[in-house]
């Protein structure tokens, strides 16, 4: 079985880039992008040789307090990607801003931007 | 590219550069342990660890760890121990978090100091670069 990780922005899942669902096994990595954004990369979904898909998460600027939010996101994503055994084989919501659903540790996310073939 | 086949658990490795306010790409990264490609010592006090690129390009992400002189093999052994560590499930392993108080981190809930995985037994002193 495989976990599938779902993201959605806040204006409904009804257009390209509004939402996406990736196999956990396609997760490439994460890195901070700015003081208030963290990028998650998955292997591209449009075919062989395509660029990775980028999910940009917006969050508070914590660089002058507890350190960049990327580590909080990393911990939450590691837990979600490894969720199981009872969660195995399901669609797991990481962040769904349309329906205000958040995985544990991702409640601080205020924005989701999905770039296919980044 | 596919990893975590059949939903086997996976360790994820976290690195943050030493001495900088983490606020730009590749200053802090999270990588699957299965993205590890190899390593090589670049000096008596530095070993480079290569991973499949964190942003998906063909060029490897290189993490440079500074350590006690002549302890390259011990640091490599520790990295293998970290990547293979298992406590019932895969987890985020904070390998080298060099983000520290550079003077800009202030307030009640401060983050100060560095964190290096206990497997290094104090040998690693900095995450010198992530490129």
gemmi code that builds the backbone of each chain (N, CA, C; Angstrom):
import gemmi

chains = {
    "A": [
        ("UNK", (0.832, -1.200, 0.000), (0.000, 0.000, 0.000), (0.864, 1.247, 0.000)),
        ("UNK", (0.240, 2.313, -0.312), (0.962, 3.577, -0.485), (0.132, 4.698, 0.129)),
        ("UNK", (0.797, 5.639, 0.771), (0.104, 6.848, 1.218), (0.111, 7.872, 0.091)),
        ("UNK", (-0.968, 8.619, -0.012), (-1.078, 9.668, -1.022), (-1.332, 10.993, -0.306)),
        ("UNK", (-0.541, 11.983, -0.620), (-0.543, 13.240, 0.121), (-1.266, 14.306, -0.702)),
        ("UNK", (-2.239, 14.943, -0.056), (-3.132, 15.884, -0.751), (-2.941, 17.317, -0.238)),
        ("UNK", (-2.901, 18.233, -1.173), (-2.827, 19.671, -0.860), (-3.891, 20.405, -1.659)),
        ("UNK", (-4.449, 21.436, -1.075), (-5.396, 22.281, -1.808), (-5.261, 23.715, -1.334)),
        ("UNK", (-5.411, 24.640, -2.281), (-5.414, 26.043, -1.884), (-6.793, 26.424, -1.345)),
        ("UNK", (-7.045, 27.678, -1.174), (-8.254, 28.094, -0.468), (-9.432, 28.471, -1.341)),
        ("UNK", (-9.328, 28.276, -2.671), (-10.441, 28.729, -3.516), (-11.084, 27.584, -4.287)),
        ("UNK", (-11.120, 26.422, -3.659), (-11.781, 25.288, -4.288), (-10.854, 24.497, -5.176)),
        ("UNK", (-11.148, 23.217, -5.313), (-10.336, 22.326, -6.140), (-11.012, 22.152, -7.481)),
        ("UNK", (-10.974, 23.195, -8.293), (-11.729, 23.152, -9.543), (-10.972, 23.753, -10.719)),
        ("UNK", (-9.646, 23.851, -10.576), (-8.838, 24.337, -11.695), (-7.404, 23.848, -11.503)),
        ("UNK", (-6.660, 23.802, -12.597), (-5.272, 23.355, -12.521), (-4.496, 24.193, -11.510)),
        ("UNK", (-3.808, 23.522, -10.622), (-3.032, 24.217, -9.616), (-3.791, 24.511, -8.341)),
        ("UNK", (-5.075, 24.200, -8.327), (-5.849, 24.404, -7.102), (-5.556, 23.321, -6.070)),
        ("UNK", (-5.284, 22.120, -6.551), (-5.092, 20.985, -5.649), (-4.253, 19.937, -6.340)),
        ("UNK", (-3.747, 19.020, -5.555), (-2.976, 17.924, -6.117), (-2.785, 16.832, -5.098)),
        ("UNK", (-2.518, 15.633, -5.598), (-2.342, 14.467, -4.738), (-1.172, 13.659, -5.277)),
        ("UNK", (-0.186, 13.421, -4.435), (1.031, 12.749, -4.866), (1.312, 11.503, -4.026)),
        ("UNK", (1.895, 10.473, -4.622), (2.326, 9.322, -3.821), (3.441, 9.737, -2.864)),
        ("UNK", (3.405, 9.197, -1.669), (4.475, 9.508, -0.708), (5.842, 9.149, -1.284)),
        ("UNK", (5.863, 8.103, -2.080), (7.140, 7.656, -2.650), (7.702, 8.635, -3.662)),
        ("UNK", (6.923, 9.596, -4.095), (7.409, 10.597, -5.050), (7.921, 11.866, -4.373)),
        ("UNK", (7.930, 11.876, -3.051), (8.443, 13.047, -2.343), (9.947, 13.163, -2.553)),
        ("UNK", (10.387, 14.328, -2.996), (11.807, 14.563, -3.276), (12.494, 15.260, -2.110)),
        ("UNK", (11.846, 16.272, -1.564), (12.483, 16.988, -0.470), (11.788, 18.301, -0.182)),
        ("UNK", (12.342, 19.024, 0.790), (11.787, 20.313, 1.194), (12.919, 21.274, 1.470)),
        ("UNK", (12.642, 22.539, 1.228), (13.622, 23.571, 1.572), (12.901, 24.887, 1.816)),
        ("UNK", (13.515, 25.728, 2.620), (12.953, 27.053, 2.804), (13.147, 27.843, 1.517)),
        ("UNK", (12.202, 28.720, 1.226), (12.298, 29.543, 0.023), (12.447, 31.013, 0.359)),
        ("UNK", (11.829, 31.421, 1.459), (11.946, 32.795, 1.949), (11.628, 32.753, 3.436)),
        ("UNK", (11.603, 33.903, 4.073), (11.313, 33.893, 5.506), (9.929, 33.334, 5.808)),
        ("UNK", (9.004, 33.466, 4.867), (7.614, 33.075, 5.109), (7.118, 31.965, 4.193)),
        ("UNK", (8.019, 31.323, 3.470), (7.584, 30.229, 2.594), (8.544, 29.049, 2.668)),
        ("UNK", (7.957, 27.861, 2.527), (8.709, 26.611, 2.446), (8.226, 25.855, 1.224)),
        ("UNK", (9.157, 25.286, 0.484), (8.806, 24.544, -0.720), (8.901, 23.050, -0.509)),
        ("UNK", (7.887, 22.333, -0.975), (7.886, 20.871, -0.978), (7.933, 20.408, -2.422)),
        ("UNK", (8.791, 19.473, -2.722), (8.960, 19.007, -4.094), (8.571, 17.534, -4.220)),
        ("UNK", (7.778, 17.263, -5.245), (7.414, 15.897, -5.588), (7.795, 15.648, -7.041)),
        ("UNK", (8.077, 14.385, -7.356), (8.342, 14.045, -8.754), (7.150, 14.478, -9.599)),
        ("UNK", (7.439, 15.040, -10.760), (6.391, 15.618, -11.602), (5.344, 14.607, -12.026)),
        ("UNK", (4.143, 15.075, -12.163), (3.013, 14.185, -12.429), (2.607, 14.147, -13.893)),
        ("UNK", (3.327, 14.893, -14.750), (2.852, 14.958, -16.135), (3.590, 14.020, -17.081)),
        ("UNK", (4.584, 13.293, -16.567), (5.214, 12.330, -17.436), (6.711, 12.232, -17.258)),
        ("UNK", (7.322, 11.315, -17.978), (8.754, 11.068, -17.868), (9.535, 12.306, -18.287)),
        ("UNK", (10.524, 12.664, -17.492), (11.392, 13.770, -17.853), (10.856, 15.139, -17.512)),
        ("UNK", (9.689, 15.195, -16.904), (9.140, 16.517, -16.590), (9.787, 17.055, -15.322)),
        ("UNK", (9.608, 18.336, -15.104), (10.167, 18.970, -13.917), (9.349, 18.579, -12.689)),
        ("UNK", (9.940, 18.693, -11.506), (9.184, 18.358, -10.302), (8.030, 19.331, -10.079)),
        ("UNK", (7.070, 18.857, -9.305), (5.960, 19.714, -8.885), (6.341, 20.375, -7.562)),
        ("UNK", (6.007, 21.641, -7.441), (6.371, 22.421, -6.252), (5.115, 22.862, -5.523)),
        ("UNK", (5.069, 22.570, -4.236), (4.002, 23.094, -3.387), (4.639, 24.118, -2.463)),
        ("UNK", (4.232, 25.361, -2.608), (4.775, 26.431, -1.783), (3.806, 26.711, -0.638)),
        ("UNK", (4.289, 26.506, 0.575), (3.484, 26.735, 1.766), (3.876, 28.073, 2.391)),
        ("UNK", (2.879, 28.884, 2.698), (3.118, 30.171, 3.352), (2.842, 30.029, 4.848)),
        ("UNK", (3.665, 30.672, 5.635), (3.551, 30.572, 7.090), (4.132, 31.819, 7.734)),
        ("UNK", (4.077, 31.863, 9.034), (4.612, 33.019, 9.755), (6.133, 33.098, 9.614)),
        ("UNK", (6.640, 34.293, 9.731), (8.084, 34.505, 9.770), (8.573, 34.246, 11.191)),
        ("UNK", (9.268, 33.128, 11.375), (9.777, 32.768, 12.711), (11.295, 32.818, 12.765)),
        ("UNK", (11.878, 33.437, 11.721), (13.335, 33.436, 11.639), (13.989, 34.222, 12.765)),
        ("UNK", (13.229, 35.088, 13.398), (13.821, 35.863, 14.493), (13.316, 35.401, 15.852)),
        ("UNK", (12.609, 34.287, 15.884), (12.111, 33.784, 17.176), (12.557, 32.346, 17.406)),
        ("UNK", (11.816, 31.413, 16.836), (12.128, 30.003, 17.081), (12.915, 29.348, 15.965)),
        ("UNK", (13.240, 30.092, 14.951), (13.913, 29.528, 13.789), (12.911, 29.304, 12.668)),
        ("UNK", (13.421, 29.176, 11.462), (12.540, 29.081, 10.292), (11.533, 27.946, 10.443)),
        ("UNK", (10.316, 28.198, 9.953), (9.212, 27.242, 10.078), (9.460, 25.961, 9.277)),
        ("UNK", (10.490, 25.950, 8.460), (10.748, 24.775, 7.619), (10.942, 23.516, 8.464)),
        ("UNK", (11.528, 23.648, 9.639), (11.750, 22.441, 10.442), (10.424, 21.885, 10.979)),
        ("UNK", (9.500, 22.779, 11.322), (8.174, 22.328, 11.748), (7.464, 21.605, 10.611)),
        ("UNK", (7.560, 22.177, 9.416), (6.957, 21.544, 8.241), (7.619, 20.190, 7.983)),
        ("UNK", (8.935, 20.135, 8.120), (9.665, 18.891, 7.857), (9.226, 17.785, 8.819)),
        ("UNK", (9.077, 18.124, 10.086), (8.634, 17.122, 11.067), (7.235, 16.616, 10.736)),
        ("UNK", (6.362, 17.532, 10.385), (4.988, 17.139, 10.067), (4.938, 16.282, 8.816)),
        ("UNK", (5.711, 16.659, 7.818), (5.700, 15.889, 6.572), (6.304, 14.505, 6.776)),
        ("UNK", (7.366, 14.395, 7.576), (7.960, 13.082, 7.841), (6.940, 12.168, 8.496)),
        ("UNK", (6.166, 12.711, 9.422), (5.144, 11.912, 10.102), (4.028, 11.514, 9.143)),
        ("UNK", (3.624, 12.437, 8.305), (2.535, 12.157, 7.369), (2.971, 11.144, 6.306)),
        ("UNK", (4.156, 11.333, 5.782), (4.656, 10.425, 4.744), (4.800, 9.010, 5.276)),
        ("UNK", (5.084, 8.895, 6.577), (5.266, 7.580, 7.199), (4.006, 7.093, 7.896)),
        ("UNK", (2.894, 7.786, 7.738), (1.686, 7.434, 8.480), (1.279, 5.991, 8.203)),
        ("UNK", (0.901, 5.317, 9.248), (0.469, 3.936, 9.108), (0.630, 3.194, 10.409)),
        ("UNK", (0.269, 1.923, 10.478), (-0.272, 1.135, 9.360), (-1.740, 1.420, 9.061)),
        ("UNK", (-2.455, 2.005, 10.010), (-3.889, 2.155, 9.800), (-4.214, 3.215, 8.756)),
        ("UNK", (-3.276, 4.125, 8.510), (-3.510, 5.152, 7.503), (-3.055, 4.697, 6.122)),
        ("UNK", (-2.406, 3.543, 6.052), (-1.810, 3.110, 4.792), (-2.834, 2.948, 3.688)),
        ("UNK", (-2.466, 3.399, 2.506), (-3.315, 3.195, 1.351), (-4.428, 4.203, 1.194)),
        ("UNK", (-4.339, 5.295, 1.898), (-5.400, 6.294, 1.813), (-4.859, 7.635, 1.318)),
        ("UNK", (-5.809, 8.526, 1.012), (-5.440, 9.907, 0.713), (-5.317, 10.643, 2.037)),
        ("UNK", (-4.169, 11.182, 2.287), (-3.925, 11.883, 3.544), (-3.830, 13.375, 3.255)),
        ("UNK", (-4.657, 14.140, 3.909), (-4.655, 15.584, 3.693), (-3.510, 16.216, 4.470)),
        ("UNK", (-2.639, 16.881, 3.752), (-1.582, 17.656, 4.414), (-2.149, 19.022, 4.781)),
        ("UNK", (-2.557, 19.767, 3.756), (-3.201, 21.065, 3.962), (-4.304, 21.221, 2.920)),
        ("UNK", (-5.497, 21.451, 3.375), (-6.635, 21.735, 2.493), (-7.268, 23.027, 2.985)),
        ("UNK", (-6.862, 24.121, 2.383), (-7.341, 25.428, 2.849), (-8.792, 25.671, 2.451)),
        ("UNK", (-9.266, 24.995, 1.416), (-10.671, 25.149, 1.020), (-11.592, 24.644, 2.113)),
        ("UNK", (-11.203, 23.532, 2.725), (-12.042, 22.926, 3.762), (-11.455, 23.077, 5.163)),
        ("UNK", (-10.396, 23.848, 5.285), (-9.751, 24.089, 6.586), (-9.382, 22.790, 7.296)),
        ("UNK", (-8.725, 21.911, 6.556), (-8.242, 20.644, 7.118), (-6.717, 20.668, 7.079)),
        ("UNK", (-6.119, 20.304, 8.207), (-4.664, 20.352, 8.324), (-4.167, 19.072, 8.981)),
        ("UNK", (-3.082, 18.539, 8.481), (-2.426, 17.445, 9.172), (-1.755, 17.977, 10.432)),
        ("UNK", (-1.498, 17.074, 11.372), (-0.830, 17.465, 12.611), (0.483, 18.189, 12.304)),
        ("UNK", (0.625, 19.345, 12.919), (1.852, 20.109, 12.744), (1.812, 21.108, 11.605)),
        ("UNK", (0.732, 21.093, 10.814), (0.658, 21.994, 9.661), (-0.439, 23.041, 9.816)),
        ("UNK", (-0.907, 23.237, 11.023), (-1.983, 24.206, 11.247), (-1.514, 25.643, 11.047)),
        ("UNK", (-0.235, 25.864, 11.042), (0.283, 27.212, 10.847), (0.391, 27.625, 9.397)),
        ("UNK", (-0.046, 26.766, 8.490), (0.044, 27.096, 7.063), (-1.124, 27.983, 6.657)),
        ("UNK", (-0.809, 29.114, 6.061), (-1.850, 30.073, 5.673), (-2.010, 30.200, 4.171)),
        ("UNK", (-1.111, 29.588, 3.428), (-1.215, 29.660, 1.975), (-0.647, 28.417, 1.314)),
        ("UNK", (-1.288, 27.999, 0.231), (-0.816, 26.859, -0.561), (-0.805, 27.294, -2.024)),
        ("UNK", (0.331, 27.160, -2.657), (0.432, 27.439, -4.093), (1.062, 26.229, -4.767)),
        ("UNK", (0.390, 25.699, -5.762), (0.843, 24.475, -6.428), (1.316, 24.816, -7.829)),
        ("UNK", (2.555, 24.445, -8.111), (3.120, 24.669, -9.439), (3.440, 23.322, -10.057)),
        ("UNK", (2.684, 22.942, -11.076), (2.944, 21.706, -11.795), (4.096, 21.955, -12.768)),
        ("UNK", (5.032, 20.998, -12.822), (6.222, 21.165, -13.685), (6.965, 22.453, -13.341)),
        ("UNK", (7.390, 22.549, -12.099), (8.049, 23.776, -11.663), (9.370, 23.999, -12.383)),
    ],
    "B": [
        ("UNK", (13.342, 7.652, -9.274), (12.909, 8.670, -8.326), (12.007, 8.093, -7.237)),
        ("UNK", (11.222, 7.065, -7.583), (10.267, 6.546, -6.605), (10.975, 5.972, -5.385)),
        ("UNK", (10.426, 6.284, -4.223), (11.003, 5.812, -2.972), (9.901, 5.249, -2.104)),
        ("UNK", (10.264, 4.782, -0.927), (9.288, 4.329, 0.055), (8.358, 3.292, -0.588)),
        ("UNK", (8.944, 2.337, -1.302), (8.150, 1.370, -2.045), (7.255, 0.582, -1.094)),
        ("UNK", (6.019, 0.371, -1.502), (5.036, -0.359, -0.700), (4.862, 0.254, 0.679)),
        ("UNK", (5.063, 1.532, 0.751), (4.862, 2.267, 1.984), (5.771, 1.803, 3.116)),
        ("UNK", (6.948, 1.260, 2.790), (7.931, 1.031, 3.841), (8.285, 2.378, 4.449)),
        ("UNK", (8.596, 2.377, 5.727), (8.882, 3.649, 6.357), (10.224, 4.199, 5.885)),
        ("UNK", (10.347, 5.486, 6.002), (11.522, 6.177, 5.471), (12.003, 7.186, 6.501)),
        ("UNK", (13.303, 7.271, 6.687), (13.839, 8.366, 7.484), (14.067, 9.578, 6.594)),
        ("UNK", (13.795, 10.742, 7.145), (14.030, 11.994, 6.435), (15.086, 12.777, 7.204)),
        ("UNK", (16.024, 13.335, 6.482), (17.190, 13.976, 7.091), (17.054, 15.489, 6.997)),
        ("UNK", (17.331, 16.165, 8.103), (17.210, 17.629, 8.131), (18.577, 18.257, 8.358)),
        ("UNK", (18.898, 19.224, 7.509), (20.148, 19.974, 7.630), (19.839, 21.470, 7.547)),
        ("UNK", (20.495, 22.268, 8.350), (20.408, 23.728, 8.244), (21.807, 24.296, 8.383)),
        ("UNK", (22.115, 25.257, 7.523), (23.458, 25.831, 7.508), (23.785, 26.528, 8.818)),
        ("UNK", (25.039, 26.502, 9.140), (25.524, 27.133, 10.364), (25.757, 28.625, 10.149)),
        ("UNK", (25.314, 29.384, 11.121), (25.688, 30.791, 11.180), (24.911, 31.714, 10.298)),
        ("UNK", (23.787, 31.267, 9.764), (22.993, 32.159, 8.936), (21.555, 32.161, 9.439)),
        ("UNK", (20.860, 33.242, 9.159), (19.424, 33.272, 9.366), (18.810, 32.527, 8.180)),
        ("UNK", (18.183, 31.408, 8.456), (17.666, 30.548, 7.397), (16.460, 31.213, 6.746)),
        ("UNK", (16.631, 31.693, 5.535), (15.519, 32.372, 4.873), (15.595, 32.293, 3.357)),
        ("UNK", (16.400, 31.383, 2.830), (16.516, 31.267, 1.378), (16.728, 29.807, 1.003)),
        ("UNK", (16.483, 29.503, -0.262), (16.563, 28.124, -0.736), (17.909, 27.499, -0.397)),
        ("UNK", (17.840, 26.244, 0.028), (19.006, 25.423, 0.344), (19.774, 25.886, 1.582)),
        ("UNK", (19.199, 26.778, 2.370), (19.823, 27.082, 3.661), (19.337, 26.103, 4.727)),
        ("UNK", (18.222, 25.468, 4.462), (17.754, 24.354, 5.285), (17.016, 23.401, 4.366)),
        ("UNK", (17.286, 22.114, 4.501), (16.669, 21.139, 3.603), (16.233, 19.906, 4.379)),
        ("UNK", (15.222, 19.244, 3.824), (14.754, 17.943, 4.301), (14.859, 16.984, 3.121)),
        ("UNK", (15.531, 15.863, 3.343), (15.767, 14.925, 2.253), (15.469, 13.501, 2.704)),
        ("UNK", (14.890, 12.670, 1.837), (14.729, 11.255, 2.194), (16.097, 10.582, 2.298)),
        ("UNK", (16.242, 9.686, 3.262), (17.517, 8.965, 3.377), (17.824, 8.196, 2.095)),
        ("UNK", (16.777, 7.770, 1.416), (16.980, 7.003, 0.185), (17.511, 7.859, -0.960)),
        ("UNK", (17.564, 9.172, -0.765), (18.128, 10.056, -1.784), (19.647, 10.142, -1.682)),
        ("UNK", (20.203, 9.465, -0.678), (21.665, 9.516, -0.468), (22.391, 8.884, -1.649)),
        ("UNK", (23.403, 9.569, -2.153), (24.179, 9.088, -3.297), (25.574, 8.632, -2.920)),
        ("UNK", (26.188, 9.296, -1.937), (27.549, 8.954, -1.557), (28.218, 10.104, -0.833)),
        ("UNK", (29.469, 9.876, -0.459), (30.190, 10.938, 0.252), (31.662, 10.863, -0.060)),
        ("UNK", (32.343, 11.952, 0.212), (33.791, 11.942, 0.080), (34.397, 13.004, 0.980)),
        ("UNK", (35.545, 12.699, 1.562), (36.209, 13.715, 2.384), (36.855, 14.750, 1.489)),
        ("UNK", (36.696, 16.009, 1.833), (37.343, 17.062, 1.052), (38.543, 17.641, 1.784)),
        ("UNK", (38.652, 17.320, 3.063), (39.828, 17.688, 3.846), (39.765, 16.868, 5.124)),
        ("UNK", (40.747, 17.046, 5.988), (40.758, 16.308, 7.255), (39.619, 16.742, 8.164)),
        ("UNK", (39.092, 17.929, 7.894), (38.054, 18.468, 8.780), (36.717, 18.656, 8.085)),
        ("UNK", (36.566, 18.107, 6.892), (35.293, 18.278, 6.178), (34.980, 17.040, 5.345)),
        ("UNK", (33.715, 16.634, 5.401), (33.240, 15.545, 4.549), (31.977, 16.015, 3.848)),
        ("UNK", (31.918, 15.767, 2.538), (30.746, 16.129, 1.743), (29.828, 14.917, 1.572)),
        ("UNK", (28.548, 15.138, 1.808), (27.551, 14.093, 1.609), (26.642, 14.527, 0.460)),
        ("UNK", (26.492, 13.655, -0.517), (25.709, 13.982, -1.717), (24.362, 13.264, -1.705)),
        ("UNK", (23.349, 14.007, -2.147), (21.989, 13.483, -2.232), (21.385, 13.884, -3.572)),
        ("UNK", (20.401, 13.094, -4.015), (19.624, 13.542, -5.168), (19.073, 14.933, -4.841)),
        ("UNK", (19.047, 15.794, -5.840), (18.777, 17.206, -5.592), (17.433, 17.442, -4.901)),
        ("UNK", (17.458, 18.307, -3.916), (16.262, 18.602, -3.119), (15.179, 19.279, -3.941)),
        ("UNK", (15.566, 19.943, -5.030), (14.555, 20.596, -5.860), (14.392, 19.890, -7.201)),
        ("UNK", (14.945, 18.688, -7.319), (14.643, 17.848, -8.452), (15.455, 18.060, -9.706)),
        ("UNK", (16.560, 18.803, -9.642), (17.399, 18.936, -10.843), (18.349, 17.745, -10.912)),
        ("UNK", (19.142, 17.696, -11.976), (20.061, 16.576, -12.161), (21.335, 16.719, -11.340)),
        ("UNK", (21.550, 17.890, -10.749), (22.760, 18.141, -9.971), (22.515, 17.825, -8.503)),
        ("UNK", (23.420, 17.056, -7.924), (23.231, 16.616, -6.546), (23.223, 17.782, -5.564)),
        ("UNK", (22.490, 17.595, -4.482), (22.590, 18.505, -3.340), (23.757, 18.025, -2.482)),
        ("UNK", (24.680, 18.929, -2.181), (25.875, 18.579, -1.425), (25.810, 19.238, -0.049)),
        ("UNK", (25.910, 18.414, 0.980), (25.911, 18.903, 2.355), (27.323, 18.728, 2.913)),
        ("UNK", (27.922, 19.825, 3.327), (29.298, 19.796, 3.839), (29.291, 19.890, 5.359)),
        ("UNK", (29.823, 18.869, 5.993), (29.883, 18.863, 7.446), (31.320, 19.044, 7.915)),
        ("UNK", (31.490, 19.988, 8.825), (32.791, 20.238, 9.434), (32.910, 19.393, 10.693)),
        ("UNK", (34.068, 18.772, 10.869), (34.222, 17.862, 12.010), (35.643, 17.880, 12.558)),
        ("UNK", (35.830, 17.196, 13.638), (37.148, 17.074, 14.253), (38.142, 16.497, 13.249)),
        ("UNK", (39.349, 17.031, 13.242), (40.353, 16.634, 12.260), (40.619, 15.128, 12.295)),
        ("UNK", (40.611, 14.537, 11.109), (40.955, 13.128, 10.977), (39.840, 12.160, 11.321)),
        ("UNK", (38.653, 12.672, 11.533), (37.534, 11.814, 11.961), (36.533, 11.574, 10.823)),
        ("UNK", (36.993, 11.638, 9.590), (36.090, 11.464, 8.454), (35.357, 10.124, 8.517)),
        ("UNK", (36.090, 9.054, 8.789), (35.458, 7.731, 8.799), (34.411, 7.629, 9.890)),
        ("UNK", (34.706, 8.178, 11.054), (33.745, 8.124, 12.160), (32.465, 8.892, 11.802)),
        ("UNK", (32.635, 10.018, 11.121), (31.467, 10.819, 10.727), (30.647, 10.070, 9.667)),
        ("UNK", (31.331, 9.410, 8.747), (30.623, 8.609, 7.736), (29.850, 7.472, 8.418)),
        ("UNK", (30.498, 6.805, 9.346), (29.813, 5.724, 10.081), (28.571, 6.247, 10.793)),
        ("UNK", (28.702, 7.415, 11.385), (27.566, 7.993, 12.116), (26.419, 8.336, 11.161)),
        ("UNK", (26.764, 8.858, 9.982), (25.710, 9.184, 9.014), (24.961, 7.924, 8.594)),
        ("UNK", (25.689, 6.841, 8.403), (25.035, 5.567, 8.042), (24.115, 5.118, 9.179)),
        ("UNK", (24.597, 5.262, 10.405), (23.771, 4.899, 11.568), (22.487, 5.736, 11.603)),
        ("UNK", (22.609, 7.010, 11.310), (21.433, 7.903, 11.327), (20.457, 7.499, 10.229)),
        ("UNK", (20.970, 7.281, 9.045), (20.079, 6.959, 7.918), (19.343, 5.646, 8.149)),
        ("UNK", (19.993, 4.726, 8.840), (19.389, 3.414, 9.086), (18.692, 3.319, 10.433)),
        ("UNK", (18.664, 4.373, 11.195), (18.057, 4.301, 12.528), (16.576, 3.982, 12.400)),
        ("UNK", (16.078, 3.218, 13.335), (14.686, 2.763, 13.269), (14.143, 2.639, 14.681)),
        ("UNK", (13.036, 3.319, 14.892), (12.401, 3.246, 16.209), (10.908, 2.986, 16.037)),
        ("UNK", (10.612, 1.981, 15.248), (9.222, 1.614, 15.019), (8.635, 2.203, 13.767)),
        ("UNK", (9.197, 3.300, 13.316), (8.737, 3.935, 12.080), (9.793, 4.930, 11.642)),
        ("UNK", (9.753, 5.303, 10.384), (10.643, 6.348, 9.918), (10.275, 7.668, 10.579)),
        ("UNK", (11.228, 8.575, 10.601), (10.988, 9.856, 11.273), (11.931, 10.902, 10.704)),
        ("UNK", (11.700, 12.144, 11.123), (12.636, 13.201, 10.770), (13.853, 13.096, 11.682)),
        ("UNK", (15.009, 12.992, 11.096), (16.252, 12.951, 11.845), (16.954, 14.308, 11.670)),
        ("UNK", (17.054, 15.053, 12.750), (17.779, 16.320, 12.680), (19.268, 15.978, 12.712)),
        ("UNK", (19.863, 15.963, 11.545), (21.262, 15.540, 11.426), (22.193, 16.670, 11.846)),
        ("UNK", (21.986, 17.823, 11.255), (22.838, 18.968, 11.575), (22.029, 20.237, 11.426)),
        ("UNK", (21.667, 20.822, 12.523), (20.894, 22.071, 12.518), (21.792, 23.174, 13.049)),
        ("UNK", (22.380, 23.901, 12.101), (23.321, 24.950, 12.484), (22.687, 26.316, 12.625)),
        ("UNK", (21.362, 26.370, 12.399), (20.677, 27.659, 12.541), (20.766, 28.085, 13.999)),
        ("UNK", (21.327, 29.198, 14.228), (21.519, 29.627, 15.606), (21.323, 31.114, 15.729)),
        ("UNK", (21.464, 31.571, 16.902), (21.269, 32.982, 17.159), (22.406, 33.784, 16.539)),
        ("UNK", (22.083, 34.423, 15.425), (23.090, 35.254, 14.769), (22.960, 36.704, 15.193)),
        ("UNK", (22.173, 36.898, 16.224), (21.917, 38.248, 16.662), (20.545, 38.723, 16.280)),
        ("UNK", (19.912, 38.018, 15.331), (18.593, 38.436, 14.874), (17.483, 37.648, 15.562)),
        ("UNK", (17.823, 36.515, 16.156), (16.807, 35.721, 16.823), (16.690, 36.211, 18.263)),
        ("UNK", (15.564, 36.815, 18.547), (15.359, 37.377, 19.877), (13.959, 37.039, 20.369)),
        ("UNK", (13.704, 37.315, 21.606), (12.379, 37.108, 22.152), (12.337, 35.968, 23.144)),
        ("UNK", (11.136, 35.711, 23.659), (10.980, 34.731, 24.724), (11.228, 33.310, 24.250)),
        ("UNK", (10.722, 33.003, 23.081), (10.830, 31.630, 22.586), (12.008, 31.513, 21.637)),
        ("UNK", (13.165, 31.889, 22.093), (14.312, 31.956, 21.210), (14.819, 30.591, 20.817)),
        ("UNK", (15.430, 30.555, 19.685), (16.174, 29.383, 19.259), (17.623, 29.805, 19.209)),
        ("UNK", (18.411, 29.223, 20.030), (19.817, 29.585, 20.071), (20.651, 28.317, 20.157)),
        ("UNK", (21.810, 28.362, 19.601), (22.664, 27.196, 19.626), (22.410, 26.284, 18.449)),
        ("UNK", (23.175, 25.233, 18.389), (23.103, 24.314, 17.269), (22.746, 22.923, 17.764)),
        ("UNK", (22.264, 22.108, 16.839), (21.914, 20.724, 17.174), (22.596, 19.806, 16.168)),
        ("UNK", (23.393, 18.900, 16.664), (23.999, 17.884, 15.808), (23.649, 16.520, 16.372)),
        ("UNK", (23.323, 15.599, 15.489), (22.802, 14.300, 15.916), (23.770, 13.621, 16.888)),
        ("UNK", (23.193, 12.970, 17.887), (24.004, 12.330, 18.932), (24.920, 11.242, 18.371)),
        ("UNK", (24.557, 10.698, 17.213), (25.401, 9.657, 16.621), (26.787, 10.182, 16.271)),
        ("UNK", (26.902, 11.492, 16.079), (28.207, 12.071, 15.758), (29.122, 12.143, 16.981)),
        ("UNK", (28.560, 11.945, 18.156), (29.345, 11.959, 19.399), (30.199, 13.225, 19.531)),
        ("UNK", (29.639, 14.341, 19.092), (30.324, 15.617, 19.253), (31.387, 15.915, 18.220)),
        ("UNK", (31.583, 15.027, 17.263), (32.637, 15.235, 16.264), (32.269, 16.315, 15.249)),
        ("UNK", (30.982, 16.408, 14.898), (30.557, 17.397, 13.907), (30.282, 18.720, 14.607)),
        ("UNK", (30.843, 19.767, 14.061), (30.731, 21.086, 14.697), (30.015, 22.116, 13.848)),
        ("UNK", (29.784, 21.813, 12.567), (29.099, 22.793, 11.713), (28.565, 22.122, 10.464)),
        ("UNK", (27.470, 22.692, 9.993), (26.975, 22.369, 8.651), (27.431, 23.533, 7.777)),
        ("UNK", (28.603, 23.363, 7.196), (29.283, 24.490, 6.566), (28.592, 24.970, 5.304)),
        ("UNK", (27.982, 24.046, 4.565), (27.366, 24.448, 3.298), (26.314, 23.447, 2.871)),
        ("UNK", (25.329, 23.956, 2.176), (24.341, 23.127, 1.483), (24.235, 23.727, 0.090)),
        ("UNK", (24.648, 22.972, -0.888), (24.683, 23.538, -2.240), (24.176, 22.533, -3.258)),
    ],
}
model = gemmi.Model(1)
for chain_id, residues in chains.items():
    chain = gemmi.Chain(chain_id)
    for i, (resn, *xyz) in enumerate(residues, 1):
        res = gemmi.Residue()
        res.name, res.seqid = resn, gemmi.SeqId(i, " ")
        for name, pos in zip(("N", "CA", "C"), xyz):
            atom = gemmi.Atom()
            atom.name, atom.element = name, gemmi.Element(name[0])
            atom.pos, atom.b_iso = gemmi.Position(*pos), 0.0
            res.add_atom(atom)
        chain.add_residue(res)
    model.add_chain(chain)
structure = gemmi.Structure()
structure.add_model(model)
structure.setup_entities()
